[in-house]
Structures are given as structure tokens and as C-alpha cells.
Amino acid sequence: KRQVVVVPTNYIYRSLDEIVFAVSNEPLSDATTVEPLRKLVNMHSCTLNVLHVAKDEKPDLDEILDAIDDLNPSVTYGFGTGDVNERLNDYIKDEDAAMLCLIRAKKGLFSRIFNSSVTMKQTFNSSVPLLILHD
């Protein structure tokens, strides 16, 4: 598995106290996908907040939460409509999080054409370092 860390231009380093792990409804294809996140959380003894932004329904995140249960994450559900990237950035700012983690899953041709990528947009718009895990 590969992972990427994207650091915003002119970012000023600060301690890694909290990581926001934004997740979708998609199940993990492999539980080892979250290993780099686990290493970071343990290395820095930081808190982990799992965030799911949805229009109206609470998803089943059991599989993802089981994979990181040992990290004692808190879970936040954000509901409503609007730009997901804007809501992620607002949440990061409100929480004063030091890093955002996203999982990039492979998409089919039609999905790539008709659905915008939250991960790709976040790569160019995040105010904090972004850890991208590939599933």
C-alpha cells in the first residue's frame, strides 16, 4: 500500500495533537489500509476524530471503526447539504485539527467522470497537512 502526505504551501509546522479521519460509506477493502494512520497516532500520542459528512442518514461505519478501535477514536457525524470540502475545512478549523486523513479508493470510469473527488479537491484546498491512504 502507498500513502501520500500533502503539505500546504507556507504551512507552519505545529505539533500533531489531533487528526481528523474523514470517511465515506465505502467499506475498506483491506484493514491494513489504515496502518500509516495508526503509526502516526501512536507515534505522536494524538487524538483521532472520525468524521463522516452525509446528506441525511447515519452510515454503518463498523468496519472502519473496528480497524482503528485500538486508537480510541471519537466519531462525529455531519449532516446536511452543501460542498463537502468546504464542510471538511470548516470542521478542521473549528476543531483546530493538525492533520486531515482521507482514503482514496479506486473508482470506475463513469464515477470519475460524473462525481468529483473530495480527495483531489482537498489536495489543493486543505489548510493542514493531508494524509492520503490508498485502498
Buried (B, 14 or more C-beta within 10 A) or exposed (E): EEBEEBEBEEEEEEEBEBBBBBBBEEEBEEEEBBBBBBEBBEEBEBBBBBBBBBEEEEEEBEEBBEBBEEBEBEBBEBEEEEEBBEBBBEBBEEBEBBBBBBBBBEEEEEEEEEEEBBBBBBBEEBEBBBBBBBB
